[in-house]
Amino acid sequence: MIDDAPSWDPRTPGSLVYHSAGIGRDAEGHFYGLGPASVLRLDLDAGRLETLIEDDAYDYLAPKVMPDGSVCCIRRPWELYRKPTMLQSAAMIAFFPYHLVRTGVYLVHSLSM
């Protein structure tokens, strides 16, 4: 599991919300990808964990609890991470000098202003 972006619940002392995503592995135990992120609430005083928002089609990230009890978070479509193909890797290598020069031009431009 990857747990990230904890935030205290202003209504309940000792309670926080965060997003969590499961780690997928292949048959050999190598990293394959992350599952969809869901929002969970952890009550430290009671030792209770509850799922607030969860959907197989979306990631729910960076949750915050508002004073009225509503939960705000970023929702984005979930996609399984795919390793770049050989052609994509070759394109990244071939275009590296272009991106390096472009970065230098933007840097000089921003420093000249």
Phi, psi and omega in degrees: 000143172246116179250133186209166174057055177289149180210135181290144175275115184293341181277331185236110177296140180081017180232138178223159177242151180200168175253151185218138178227139178280150179262127177264140179230151178276186184298334180270358178091007179277152180301131179245325180166178179252143174281176179296140180278137177238163180260129180235153174245130178247119176264106184291326182290317182269347182070034184248143177233128179226144177274125180265313182224131180205136178203136181290342184264350185225152167265139173241115191237156174050060183286147174224139177261127179277161180303334179276358177100351179286151181252125176252137179203171177270128177247128177220153178297138180276136175226139176287131178297131177243136176293136180300144177287170179298322179294318178296319178296318179296321179294319178298319179292318182294324183269002180302313179300321178300313181293326178294314178295318179299319177297318178298318179297315179296322179295312178298319179298315182290326178288333181282347182275000000 
